Amino acid sequence: GSQTPLQWAVTRGQLNCAALVLTAGASVDAVDGAGRGAFHLAAKAGDERCVALLLYYGADASLPDGTGQTALNVTTNVKLAQVLTLWRDRDMRRLDQSLALGQCTYAVTGQQLVLQFFFTCETCSLDASIQGGLCAACERRCHAGHALSLPHLNLFYCDCGANEDRYHCQALIPESPQSNRSEEHTSELQSP
């Protein structure tokens, strides 16, 4: 069967192209004639960054392909299999509640490493290999407008919140519902 633009990008390891297609509204779980979605293709290729990107955009990791295999069944990448197992077995309620309130996940996890999405910030020199990274709430509240990476997925705690004095984390306290509404309205006005 023919591939969707997202599947095309994923099979070629074109992370930025995949992000662009997803940002434009592509269905993250669309399948080809063989019942394979972009998520299965990324897992089979062992592409950890594409898998993280697709999960960030809401890919359903439990969907089977046309042969009944899940992404966890088709990957041969040991590290990716471990991450997918953690993803399947995670209990994210407290973390999800924190993020829904726009609160830095450090307020929930402390320095405990928890499977979550994180970003690096070139502007602040927050690099995963050197200084660490920031959670999705800090990406939006503390580092908006900065030069940020695409999402990573790994065991992590937020360095923006952990180093409040250095990075001036604004997200350790949840947003008020009123500020959430005004930000959503502002972003709707700025959408192309």
C-alpha positions as CSV (number, residue, x, y, z in Angstrom):
1,G,0.0,0.0,0.0
2,S,1.0,3.6,-0.4
3,Q,2.5,5.5,2.5
4,T,1.2,8.6,4.1
5,P,3.6,11.6,4.2
6,L,4.2,10.9,7.9
7,Q,5.1,7.3,7.1
8,W,7.4,8.4,4.3
9,A,9.2,10.8,6.7
10,V,9.5,8.1,9.5
11,T,10.8,5.4,7.2
12,R,13.6,7.7,6.0
13,G,14.4,8.9,9.6
14,Q,13.4,12.5,8.7
15,L,12.5,13.7,12.2
16,N,12.1,17.4,11.3
17,C,9.9,16.5,8.3
18,A,7.8,14.2,10.5
19,A,7.4,17.0,13.0
20,L,6.3,19.4,10.3
21,V,3.7,16.9,8.9
22,L,2.3,16.3,12.5
23,T,2.2,20.0,13.2
24,A,0.2,20.5,10.0
25,G,-2.4,18.1,11.4
26,A,-1.5,14.6,10.0
27,S,-3.2,11.7,11.7
28,V,-0.5,10.1,13.9
29,D,-2.2,6.7,13.9
30,A,-3.1,6.5,10.1
31,V,-2.2,3.1,8.6
32,D,-1.2,1.8,5.2
33,G,-2.8,-1.1,3.3
34,A,-0.9,-3.6,5.5
35,G,-2.2,-2.0,8.7
36,R,1.1,-0.5,9.6
37,G,1.3,3.0,11.1
38,A,4.2,5.4,11.4
39,F,4.7,4.2,14.9
40,H,5.2,0.6,13.9
41,L,7.6,1.7,11.2
42,A,9.6,3.8,13.6
43,A,9.7,1.0,16.2
44,K,10.7,-1.6,13.6
45,A,13.5,0.7,12.4
46,G,14.6,1.2,16.1
47,D,14.3,5.0,15.6
48,E,14.0,6.2,19.2
49,R,13.6,9.9,18.3
50,C,10.8,9.2,15.8
51,V,9.0,7.0,18.4
52,A,9.3,9.7,21.0
53,L,8.0,12.3,18.6
54,L,5.0,10.1,17.6
55,L,4.2,9.4,21.2
56,Y,4.4,13.1,22.1
57,Y,1.8,13.7,19.3
58,G,-0.5,11.0,20.8
59,A,0.4,7.8,18.9
60,D,-1.4,4.8,20.4
61,A,1.5,2.4,21.3
62,S,-0.9,-0.5,21.9
63,L,-2.4,-0.6,18.4
64,P,-1.6,-3.8,16.5
65,D,-0.5,-3.8,12.9
66,G,-2.3,-5.9,10.2
67,T,-0.6,-9.0,11.5
68,G,-1.6,-8.4,15.1
69,Q,1.9,-7.3,16.2
70,T,2.4,-4.2,18.4
71,A,5.4,-1.8,18.1
72,L,6.9,-3.5,21.2
73,N,6.7,-6.9,19.3
74,V,8.4,-5.6,16.1
75,T,11.4,-3.6,17.5
76,T,14.8,-5.2,17.8
77,N,16.3,-2.1,19.5
78,V,16.8,-3.3,23.2
79,K,16.7,0.3,24.6
80,L,13.6,1.2,22.7
81,A,11.9,-2.1,23.8
82,Q,12.7,-1.0,27.4
83,V,11.2,2.4,26.9
84,L,8.1,1.0,25.2
85,T,7.7,-1.4,28.1
86,L,8.0,1.4,30.6
87,W,5.5,3.4,28.5
88,R,3.0,0.5,28.5
89,D,3.3,0.0,32.2
90,R,3.5,3.6,33.4
91,D,1.3,5.3,35.9
92,M,1.3,8.9,34.7
93,R,-1.8,10.2,36.6
94,R,0.2,12.5,39.0
95,L,2.5,13.7,36.2
96,D,-0.4,14.2,33.8
97,Q,-2.3,16.3,36.4
98,S,0.8,18.4,37.0
99,L,1.3,19.0,33.2
100,A,-2.4,19.8,32.8
101,L,-2.0,22.5,35.4
102,G,1.1,23.9,33.6
103,Q,3.2,22.8,36.5
104,C,6.8,21.7,36.3
105,T,7.0,18.0,36.7
106,Y,9.9,18.5,39.2
107,A,7.2,19.5,41.7
108,V,5.9,15.9,41.5
109,T,9.0,13.8,40.8
110,G,11.8,15.7,42.6
111,Q,15.1,14.1,41.5
112,Q,13.4,10.7,40.9
113,L,13.9,9.7,37.3
114,V,10.5,9.2,35.7
115,L,9.6,8.3,32.1
116,Q,8.5,11.5,30.5
117,F,8.9,13.8,27.5
118,F,11.7,16.4,27.8
119,F,13.3,19.1,25.7
120,T,16.7,20.6,25.5
121,C,17.1,24.4,25.3
122,E,20.0,25.8,23.2
123,T,19.2,29.3,24.4
124,C,19.9,28.4,28.1
125,S,22.5,25.7,27.3
126,L,20.3,23.0,28.8
127,D,21.6,20.0,26.8
128,A,20.8,16.4,27.7
129,S,24.5,15.4,27.4
130,I,25.8,18.2,29.7
131,Q,23.2,20.0,31.8
132,G,19.9,18.1,31.4
133,G,16.6,19.3,30.0
134,L,13.2,20.6,30.7
135,C,9.7,19.2,31.0
136,A,6.8,20.0,28.7
137,A,5.4,22.6,31.2
138,C,8.7,24.4,31.3
139,E,9.0,24.2,27.6
140,R,5.7,26.2,27.4
141,R,6.0,28.5,30.4
142,C,9.7,29.1,31.1
143,H,11.4,28.6,27.7
144,A,8.8,29.9,25.2
145,G,10.5,31.5,22.3
146,H,13.8,29.8,23.0
147,A,15.7,27.5,20.6
148,L,14.2,24.1,21.7
149,S,14.7,20.6,20.5
150,L,12.0,18.2,19.4
151,P,10.7,16.0,22.3
152,H,12.9,13.2,23.7
153,L,11.4,10.4,25.8
154,N,13.4,8.8,28.6
155,L,13.8,8.5,32.4
156,F,14.2,12.1,33.4
157,Y,13.6,14.9,36.0
158,C,13.3,18.5,35.0
159,D,16.5,20.4,35.4
160,C,14.7,23.8,35.0
161,G,12.7,23.1,38.2
162,A,15.6,21.4,39.9
163,N,17.9,24.5,39.3
164,E,15.3,27.2,40.0
165,D,18.0,29.7,41.0
166,R,19.8,29.2,37.7
167,Y,16.9,28.9,35.3
168,H,14.3,30.9,37.2
169,C,11.6,28.2,36.8
170,Q,8.2,29.9,36.6
171,A,6.3,26.6,36.4
172,L,6.9,25.1,39.9
173,I,3.6,26.7,40.9
174,P,0.5,25.6,38.8
175,E,-1.1,28.1,36.4
176,S,-4.4,29.5,37.4
177,P,-7.3,28.4,35.2
178,Q,-7.8,32.0,34.0
179,S,-4.2,32.2,32.7
180,N,-4.6,28.8,30.9
181,R,-7.7,30.1,29.1
182,S,-6.1,33.3,28.0
183,E,-3.0,31.5,26.7
184,E,-5.1,29.1,24.8
185,H,-7.0,32.0,23.3
186,T,-3.8,33.8,22.4
187,S,-2.3,30.7,20.7
188,E,-5.6,30.2,18.7
189,L,-5.2,33.8,17.4
190,Q,-1.6,33.2,16.4
191,S,-2.3,29.9,14.6
192,P,-1.8,30.1,10.8
